[in-house]
Amino acid sequence: MSDKVRIALDAMGGDHGPAVAVAGAELALARHPGSEFLFFGDSALIAPLLDARPKLKSASRLVHTDIAVRMADKPSQALRYGRWKSSMWLAIDAVKKGDADMVVSGGNTGALMAMSKFNLKTLSGIERPAIAALWPTLRGESIVLDVGASIGADAEHLIDLAVMGAATARILFGLQRPTVGLLNIGVEEAKGLEQVREAGRLLREENFPDLDYLGFVEGDDIGRGKVDVVVTEGFAGNIALKAAEGTARQIGEYLKGAMTRSLSARIGYLFARSAFRQLRERMDPRRANGGVFLGLNGIVIKSHGGTDAEGFAAAIELGYGVVQDELLAKIRAALERPGKPRRHTQSQALGQAVGSQVLGSQIVGGAAS
Amino acid sequence: MSDKVRIALDAMGGDHGPAVAVAGAELALARHPGSEFLFFGDSALIAPLLDARPKLKSASRLVHTDIAVRMADKPSQALRYGRWKSSMWLAIDAVKKGDADMVVSGGNTGALMAMSKFNLKTLSGIERPAIAALWPTLRGESIVLDVGASIGADAEHLIDLAVMGAATARILFGLQRPTVGLLNIGVEEAKGLEQVREAGRLLREENFPDLDYLGFVEGDDIGRGKVDVVVTEGFAGNIALKAAEGTARQIGEYLKGAMTRSLSARIGYLFARSAFRQLRERMDPRRANGGVFLGLNGIVIKSHGGTDAEGFAAAIELGYGVVQDELLAKIRAALERPGKPRRHTQSQALGQAVGSQVLGSQIVGGAAS
């Protein structure tokens, strides 16, 4: 595939709507001059923004929609009034119809997942999609999934997550056989949830050719970069992601406070300015913005609802990586390979209880909402 | 109660054994001159450490034990060979017998919880103990529980956690009516696990006099200090705690790297030295060392297994706060007050499935192991 990637944008999603989506697309176009954009949303808001950017305008098409999914709506509500006609639905539909290679939205995560699942359908063999996040680590970046698509996971779903996460890591990080860990509490084989133990046993026994299963990892191993892919069900994954984001923000505040408290600290800050800039860039949550929805017949990227143009461009960038390397084809191949274990385990407690409730209120705030 | 607090110490626990326990006790004694210490462990190792500290020695008694619980053992194993005779068991037993006001151990979390539960028993009305951690926030500190005593929680257990956490916050933070939030993903009332929603409904309806329930909080709200008490089941709580610890360590590494990379950064560092010292202190995980086991007939403090003397002293300090304010009496009173909802809810999916498995492998790595 060439640099000519066609991107459908739900311009009404996110806290700042079209302003961020259009400015983000402009940044993405500057980095990938062959891109084409399909904007969906209120043309009265979007057209003036495009008029002010002739270069972007000439690479874009604008489809007017009256309806936008609201950030606070439940997925079921959003589906009820937004199906067939909202900017979010139509942007997803562009991928379905083959008019776009991916869709990016900063909108309501639960609604985006519900609409994507409803319209694009899941890959054969996948019951529940997942949201994968890029997590900055001391060794580079890791993929953490699921960070909030659904709650609870049986052993089979955890294995699906491992396979999909590893396929994504192969593409995004250029690895032959990414290392994979199951998020758990305590590293001894005997600890933790029954279904996590069962998934660990299966991953060890099956010895997949495309992933290197290293065992359990704990919450503090994620930032260490102990494995390339961290697998967990969506409730714990979402809480881990947000706890880490919150801690980074908190330490940023401490640092700012410490560096302005005395004259000598302020002088020190001046000397170390470029070091601080570098640090700020490393800690910048916009760099890792964007969750990839995995397990669907199409590439859907969720951008953080509160991000700015730079963050939105990073989300598009993430999509670039997976589109150009044909993530879907690789995930499909990985799911179909003979090594994949059959669905022979009984549903475990947690998975059994909530596993079937992917739609409705069980789709949740996710990576970024 | 006067400053005369009697502290039983499992001197064999933790990665560094008696060296850290004895040096930590010395620091604690300097801060609380009326303290008395009861050391349990290998006297061949402990006696020389006490001989070198005459002041501490004169405030201490040493009980020799041959057996120490190993860090990697399962709780059931530890109970099998360590009951009645290990340093951990005997230290807990000193609280049971009234010879000590609290016990502090840096040992195996699961074993410590299992032995504490077996020996001290749970408070009337409490089925499962919890581990509460102090979490540094932008507004001060919050209490987060459960951070790993057991996996899964039904609505009733979450309410028990709220009541016990609030009683602890009243004492440690001197608050009349601490604010309480339920950890969830997404803040809308409709999101998240069934049992979390049910607990939220009950907390809102019952309107407890001693706590102010503010609704759901997300992972990034913990570090913001949005509520005084964050309530969650132990799996997600443990992962949140460790993800935050890992992020703090990671940013510390970034900062160190940034400040040594260029000459001007190094000069800046010199000027800002005291600011960095302050920052390091705020980020110091030893400051928040120590998880309090709640719901037992006795005060049990878990110190981080890898901490040093300063961290161990902080864990003792934590116990001081709760012993002097008679935490147990207050929790008992809160549990017995008429406002407490009856156990009228059906066990929810997750709680039902794993709620009864508190012993054995379901007791896990916890705050600190």
Interface residues (C-beta under 8 A of the other chain):
Chain A: A72 K74 G110 P136 T137 L138 G148 I151 G152 L183 I185 G186 V187 E188 A190 K191 G192 L193 E194 E218 G219 D220 D221 I222 G223 R224 T232 G234 F235 A236 N238 I239 A240 L241 K242 A243 A244 E245 G246 T247 A248 R249 Q250 I251 E253 Y254 L255 A258 M259 R261 S262 S264 A265 I267 G268 Y269 L270 F271 A272 R273 S274 A275 F276 Q278 L279 R282 M283 A349 L350 Q352 A353 V354 S361 V364 G365 G366 S369
Chain B: A72 K74 G110 T137 L138 G148 I151 G152 L183 I185 G186 V187 E188 A190 K191 G192 L193 E194 E218 G219 D220 D221 I222 G223 R224 T232 G234 F235 A236 N238 I239 A240 L241 K242 A243 A244 E245 G246 T247 A248 R249 Q250 I251 E253 Y254 L255 A258 M259 R261 S262 S264 A265 I267 G268 Y269 L270 F271 A272 R273 S274 A275 F276 Q278 L279 R282 M283 A349 L350 Q352 A353 V354 S361 V364 G365 G366 S369
